[in-house]
Amino acid sequence: MRMKIKFLPHDFFTLCGRFFPYLLLSICNRLLSGARLEASRFSSGSRMTVRRVRTPGVCTLIMMKKTERCDFLAFKNAHFLQKSLLFHNFATQLYNMRRIFLLLSGAALLLASCNHYNTVLKTADYEYKYEAAKEYFVKGQYSRSAVLLGELVTIMKGTSRGEECLYMLAMAEFCDGNYDTSYSYFKKYYQSYPKGTFVEHARFYAGRSLYESVPDTRLDQSSTVAAVKEFQEFLDYYPYTQLKDQAQDMIFALQDKMVEKEYDAARLYYDLGSYMGNCSYGGSNYEACIVTARNALLDYPYASPERREEFSIMILRAKYELARQSVEEKRMDRYRDTIDEYYGFMNEYPESKYLKDAQRIFAQAEKYVNRKS
């Protein structure tokens, strides 16, 4: 059974308005190409130079200089070429006018949309405003939806729509990229409605909001710690949720970020080395490097093997530098501690890429211990 398609009058005019300028422009290009080809036939077998002269009008005159084998130029073909150029310019202007019309139509639609939004903002009909907020949310206009829902969330508290309004406000802020604000609304939701319809997703997106707002590793990572805590609580409440894999992946990513923070701190202490400007209360930067790296290995057992290896070699290097720069009465014990660290490193990473560096440190430490024994 074939489907019959019925075109309405306005559909016909719409199609004509859309495709007629393209068709007209294509015909003009073909006519112009044919006229130029016809005019060029008179130049076959002869030499002639063509010079275009722009006049104040829209037409272009073709001036040709007569040479040895060309005595005349057919006026009929030149006149046809001139008319084709005029027709081509007319079609081009019509096409440009269509583009301008489309731009003006888009501007008019945008203006009408703004007027509708302003009308919704000023209305005192809260039901109408709530439905408009939901419509803006569905269309992806999250900022407008958030403004309207922010006005309604207090008014609708305690009603049948209060729960949905608060959750939608949190989601609108999240989708609009306002993660700090969305976290506060998601947290408010699951605290206000502990058995609500959207409480599972609210707890998940509370952690997700913190996850999206974590700063660079060079900055304070308190929000990273809070995000891990939020996800862990989510998994405690919903151990069999469908969002379990996503939550665990984000926990691992956050832990890797905290590992990077600890690695940067340990690396900074190691690079400072014997500088004492930051050691007002005793100790040394090498000792701080050792403590930071060891704590990172204990606190983050699921760190990547490559990063754990880098922590371990950093501890070995820091112990060697600490022993080398120590006073004589402490040097022996610290060199022996360096040798013990070397054996531990080799047991855990027998094929390490830092093997030559570790062996060099071991040789220097053993040489000193043997000489003093």
C-alpha positions as CSV (number, residue, x, y, z in Angstrom):
1,M,0.0,0.0,0.0
2,R,1.5,3.3,-1.1
3,M,1.4,6.3,1.1
4,K,-0.2,9.4,-0.4
5,I,1.5,12.6,0.5
6,K,-0.7,15.7,0.5
7,F,1.1,19.0,0.1
8,L,-0.6,22.0,1.5
9,P,-0.4,25.4,-0.2
10,H,1.9,26.9,2.4
11,D,4.2,23.8,2.0
12,F,4.4,24.5,-1.8
13,F,5.4,28.1,-1.3
14,T,7.9,27.2,1.3
15,L,9.6,24.8,-1.0
16,C,9.6,27.3,-3.9
17,G,11.0,30.0,-1.6
18,R,13.7,27.6,-0.4
19,F,14.9,26.1,-3.7
20,F,14.1,28.8,-6.4
21,P,17.1,31.0,-5.7
22,Y,19.4,28.0,-6.0
23,L,17.8,26.9,-9.3
24,L,17.9,30.4,-10.7
25,L,21.6,30.8,-9.8
26,S,22.4,27.5,-11.4
27,I,20.7,28.4,-14.6
28,C,22.5,31.8,-14.7
29,N,25.9,30.1,-14.2
30,R,25.2,27.7,-17.1
31,L,24.0,30.6,-19.4
32,L,27.1,32.6,-18.5
33,S,29.4,29.7,-19.1
34,G,27.8,29.0,-22.5
35,A,28.1,32.6,-23.6
36,R,31.7,32.8,-22.6
37,L,32.4,29.5,-24.6
38,E,30.6,30.9,-27.6
39,A,32.5,34.2,-27.5
40,S,35.8,32.3,-27.2
41,R,35.2,30.4,-30.5
42,F,36.1,33.5,-32.4
43,S,39.6,33.4,-30.9
44,S,40.4,29.9,-32.1
45,G,43.4,29.9,-34.3
46,S,44.2,33.5,-33.6
47,R,45.9,35.5,-30.9
48,M,44.0,38.0,-28.9
49,T,44.3,39.6,-25.5
50,V,41.2,40.1,-23.3
51,R,40.9,43.0,-20.9
52,R,38.0,43.5,-18.5
53,V,36.9,47.1,-17.7
54,R,34.6,47.7,-14.7
55,T,32.0,50.4,-15.4
56,P,29.8,52.1,-12.9
57,G,26.9,49.9,-14.0
58,V,26.4,46.2,-13.2
59,C,27.5,44.9,-16.5
60,T,31.1,44.1,-17.6
61,L,32.3,45.1,-21.0
62,I,34.7,42.9,-22.9
63,M,37.3,44.8,-24.8
64,M,39.4,42.8,-27.2
65,K,42.3,44.0,-29.2
66,K,42.4,43.0,-32.8
67,T,45.6,41.1,-33.9
68,E,46.9,39.7,-37.2
69,R,44.3,36.9,-37.7
70,C,41.3,38.4,-36.0
71,D,39.5,41.2,-37.8
72,F,36.2,41.5,-35.9
73,L,34.2,40.5,-32.8
74,A,30.7,39.2,-33.1
75,F,28.5,41.9,-31.5
76,K,25.6,39.4,-31.1
77,N,27.6,37.1,-28.8
78,A,29.1,40.0,-26.8
79,H,25.6,41.4,-26.3
80,F,24.3,38.0,-25.1
81,L,27.2,37.7,-22.7
82,Q,26.4,41.1,-21.3
83,K,22.7,40.1,-20.7
84,S,23.8,36.9,-19.0
85,L,26.0,38.9,-16.6
86,L,23.1,41.1,-15.8
87,F,20.9,38.1,-15.2
88,H,23.6,36.4,-13.1
89,N,23.9,39.5,-10.9
90,F,20.2,39.6,-10.4
91,A,20.1,36.0,-9.3
92,T,23.0,36.6,-6.9
93,Q,21.3,39.5,-5.3
94,L,18.1,37.4,-4.9
95,Y,20.1,34.7,-3.2
96,N,21.7,37.2,-0.8
97,M,18.3,38.6,0.0
98,R,17.1,35.2,1.0
99,R,20.0,34.8,3.4
100,I,19.2,38.2,4.9
101,F,15.5,37.2,5.3
102,L,16.6,34.0,7.1
103,L,18.8,36.0,9.5
104,L,16.0,38.5,10.2
105,S,13.6,35.6,10.8
106,G,16.0,34.0,13.3
107,A,16.3,37.4,15.1
108,A,12.6,37.7,15.2
109,L,12.2,34.3,16.7
110,L,14.9,35.0,19.3
111,L,13.1,38.3,20.3
112,A,9.8,36.5,20.6
113,S,11.4,33.9,22.8
114,C,12.9,36.6,25.1
115,N,9.5,38.2,25.3
116,H,7.9,35.0,26.3
117,Y,10.5,34.4,29.0
118,N,10.0,37.9,30.4
119,T,6.2,37.3,30.5
120,V,6.7,34.1,32.4
121,L,9.0,35.8,34.9
122,K,6.4,38.5,35.7
123,T,3.4,36.3,36.0
124,A,1.9,35.4,39.3
125,D,0.4,32.2,38.1
126,Y,2.8,29.7,39.8
127,E,1.3,26.7,38.0
128,Y,2.0,28.3,34.6
129,K,5.5,29.3,35.7
130,Y,6.2,25.7,36.9
131,E,5.1,24.2,33.6
132,A,7.2,26.8,31.7
133,A,10.2,25.9,33.8
134,K,9.7,22.2,33.0
135,E,9.4,23.1,29.3
136,Y,12.6,25.1,29.4
137,F,14.3,22.2,31.1
138,V,13.2,19.7,28.4
139,K,14.4,22.1,25.7
140,G,17.8,22.3,27.3
141,Q,17.5,26.0,28.4
142,Y,18.8,25.1,31.9
143,S,19.6,28.6,33.0
144,R,16.1,29.9,32.4
145,S,14.6,26.8,34.1
146,A,16.9,27.3,37.1
147,V,15.8,30.9,37.6
148,L,12.1,30.0,37.5
149,L,12.5,26.9,39.7
150,G,14.6,28.9,42.2
151,E,11.6,31.2,42.7
152,L,9.2,28.3,43.0
153,V,11.1,25.9,45.3
154,T,10.2,27.8,48.5
155,I,6.6,28.4,47.4
156,M,6.1,24.7,46.5
157,K,7.8,23.3,49.6
158,G,5.3,21.0,51.4
159,T,3.1,20.5,48.4
160,S,3.0,17.5,46.0
161,R,5.3,19.2,43.6
162,G,7.9,20.4,46.2
163,E,10.0,17.3,45.9
164,E,10.1,17.3,42.1
165,C,10.8,21.0,42.0
166,L,13.8,20.8,44.2
167,Y,15.3,17.8,42.3
168,M,14.7,19.5,39.0
169,L,16.3,22.7,40.2
170,A,19.4,20.7,41.3
171,M,19.5,19.0,37.9
172,A,19.1,22.3,36.0
173,E,22.1,23.8,37.9
174,F,24.1,20.6,37.3
175,C,23.4,20.6,33.5
176,D,24.2,24.4,33.4
177,G,27.6,23.7,34.8
178,N,27.0,25.3,38.3
179,Y,28.4,22.3,40.2
180,D,28.8,24.0,43.6
181,T,25.2,25.2,43.6
182,S,23.9,21.8,42.3
183,Y,25.8,20.0,45.1
184,S,24.1,22.1,47.7
185,Y,20.6,21.4,46.2
186,F,21.2,17.7,45.8
187,K,22.4,17.5,49.4
188,K,19.3,19.5,50.5
189,Y,17.1,17.1,48.6
190,Y,18.3,13.9,50.1
191,Q,18.4,15.4,53.5
192,S,14.8,16.8,53.1
193,Y,13.4,13.7,51.4
194,P,15.4,10.7,52.7
195,K,12.8,8.3,51.1
196,G,12.0,10.4,48.1
197,T,11.5,9.3,44.6
198,F,14.8,10.6,43.3
199,V,16.9,10.1,46.4
200,E,19.3,7.5,44.8
201,H,20.1,9.8,41.9
202,A,20.3,12.8,44.2
203,R,23.1,11.1,46.2
204,F,24.9,10.0,43.1
205,Y,24.8,13.5,41.5
206,A,25.8,15.1,44.7
207,G,29.1,13.2,44.4
208,R,29.2,13.8,40.7
209,S,28.9,17.6,41.3
210,L,31.9,17.5,43.5
211,Y,33.7,15.3,41.1
212,E,33.2,17.8,38.3
213,S,34.4,20.7,40.4
214,V,37.7,19.3,41.7
215,P,40.6,21.7,41.2
216,D,44.0,21.1,39.8
217,T,46.4,19.0,41.8
218,R,48.5,22.1,42.7
219,L,45.5,23.5,44.6
220,D,43.7,22.3,47.8
221,Q,42.1,18.9,47.4
222,S,39.4,19.2,50.1
223,S,36.6,18.9,47.5
224,T,38.3,15.8,46.1
225,V,38.2,14.2,49.6
226,A,34.6,15.3,50.0
227,A,33.7,13.8,46.6
228,V,35.2,10.4,47.5
229,K,33.3,10.4,50.8
230,E,30.0,11.2,49.0
231,F,30.5,8.4,46.6
232,Q,31.4,5.9,49.3
233,E,28.3,6.8,51.2
234,F,26.3,6.4,48.0
235,L,27.6,2.9,47.6
236,D,27.0,2.1,51.3
237,Y,23.3,3.1,50.8
238,Y,22.9,1.4,47.4
239,P,25.4,-1.4,47.1
240,Y,23.5,-3.0,44.2
241,T,22.7,0.1,42.2
242,Q,23.0,0.3,38.5
243,L,25.3,3.3,39.0
244,K,27.8,1.3,41.0
245,D,30.4,1.0,38.2
246,Q,30.3,4.7,37.4
247,A,30.7,5.6,41.1
248,Q,33.7,3.2,41.5
249,D,35.4,4.6,38.4
250,M,35.0,8.1,39.7
251,I,36.4,7.1,43.1
252,F,39.5,5.6,41.4
253,A,39.9,8.7,39.3
254,L,39.7,10.9,42.4
255,Q,42.1,8.8,44.3
256,D,44.6,9.1,41.4
257,K,44.2,12.8,41.6
258,M,45.1,12.7,45.3
259,V,48.0,10.4,44.6
260,E,49.3,13.0,42.1
261,K,48.9,15.7,44.8
262,E,51.0,13.7,47.2
263,Y,53.6,12.9,44.5
264,D,53.9,16.6,43.6
265,A,54.4,17.4,47.3
266,A,57.1,14.7,47.8
267,R,58.8,15.7,44.6
268,L,58.9,19.3,45.8
269,Y,60.5,18.3,49.1
270,Y,63.1,16.3,47.2
271,D,63.9,19.1,44.8
272,L,64.3,21.6,47.7
273,G,67.0,19.2,49.1
274,S,69.3,20.9,51.5
275,Y,67.5,24.2,51.4
276,M,66.7,25.1,55.0
277,G,64.5,28.2,54.6
278,N,61.3,26.1,55.1
279,C,62.7,24.1,58.0
280,S,62.2,26.5,60.9
281,Y,61.2,23.8,63.3
282,G,64.0,21.3,62.5
283,G,64.2,18.4,60.2
284,S,65.1,18.5,56.5
285,N,63.4,18.4,53.2
286,Y,64.6,14.9,52.5
287,E,63.0,13.6,55.7
288,A,59.7,15.4,54.6
289,C,60.0,13.7,51.2
290,I,60.4,10.3,52.8
291,V,57.4,10.7,55.1
292,T,55.2,12.1,52.4
293,A,56.0,9.3,50.0
294,R,55.5,6.5,52.6
295,N,52.2,7.9,53.7
296,A,51.1,8.0,50.1
297,L,52.0,4.3,49.6
298,L,50.0,3.4,52.7
299,D,47.0,5.6,52.1
300,Y,46.5,4.7,48.4
301,P,47.3,1.0,48.0
302,Y,45.3,1.0,44.7
303,A,47.6,3.6,43.0
304,S,49.0,2.6,39.7
305,P,52.2,0.4,39.7
306,E,54.2,3.0,37.9
307,R,53.4,5.7,40.5
308,R,54.1,3.3,43.4
309,E,57.5,2.5,41.8
310,E,58.3,6.2,41.5
311,F,57.4,6.8,45.2
312,S,59.7,3.9,46.1
313,I,62.7,5.1,44.1
314,M,62.1,8.6,45.5
315,I,62.3,7.2,49.1
316,L,65.6,5.4,48.2
317,R,67.1,8.6,46.7
318,A,66.0,10.8,49.6
319,K,67.5,8.4,52.1
320,Y,70.8,8.3,50.2
321,E,71.0,12.1,50.0
322,L,70.1,12.5,53.7
323,A,72.9,10.1,54.6
324,R,75.4,11.8,52.4
325,Q,74.7,15.2,53.9
326,S,74.4,14.1,57.5
327,V,76.9,14.8,60.2
328,E,79.5,12.0,60.8
329,E,77.8,10.5,63.9
330,K,74.5,9.9,62.0
331,R,75.9,9.0,58.6
332,M,76.6,5.3,59.3
333,D,73.1,4.5,60.5
334,R,71.5,6.4,57.6
335,Y,73.7,4.6,55.0
336,R,72.7,1.3,56.5
337,D,69.1,2.4,56.3
338,T,69.7,3.2,52.7
339,I,71.0,-0.3,52.0
340,D,68.0,-1.8,53.7
341,E,65.7,0.3,51.5
342,Y,67.6,-0.8,48.4
343,Y,67.0,-4.5,49.2
344,G,63.3,-3.7,49.7
345,F,63.1,-1.9,46.4
346,M,64.8,-4.7,44.5
347,N,62.5,-7.3,46.0
348,E,59.4,-5.4,44.9
349,Y,60.8,-4.1,41.5
350,P,63.5,-6.5,40.3
351,E,63.2,-5.3,36.7
352,S,62.7,-1.6,37.5
353,K,63.6,1.1,34.9
354,Y,65.5,2.8,37.8
355,L,67.7,-0.3,38.3
356,K,71.0,1.4,37.4
357,D,70.3,4.4,39.7
358,A,69.4,2.0,42.5
359,Q,72.6,0.0,42.0
360,R,74.7,3.1,42.0
361,I,73.2,4.3,45.3
362,F,73.7,0.8,46.8
363,A,77.4,0.7,45.7
364,Q,78.1,4.1,47.2
365,A,76.4,3.3,50.5
366,E,78.1,-0.1,50.8
367,K,81.5,1.4,50.0
368,Y,81.1,3.8,52.9
369,V,79.9,1.2,55.3
370,N,82.7,-1.2,54.4
371,R,85.3,1.5,54.8
372,K,84.1,2.5,58.2
373,S,83.6,-1.0,59.5
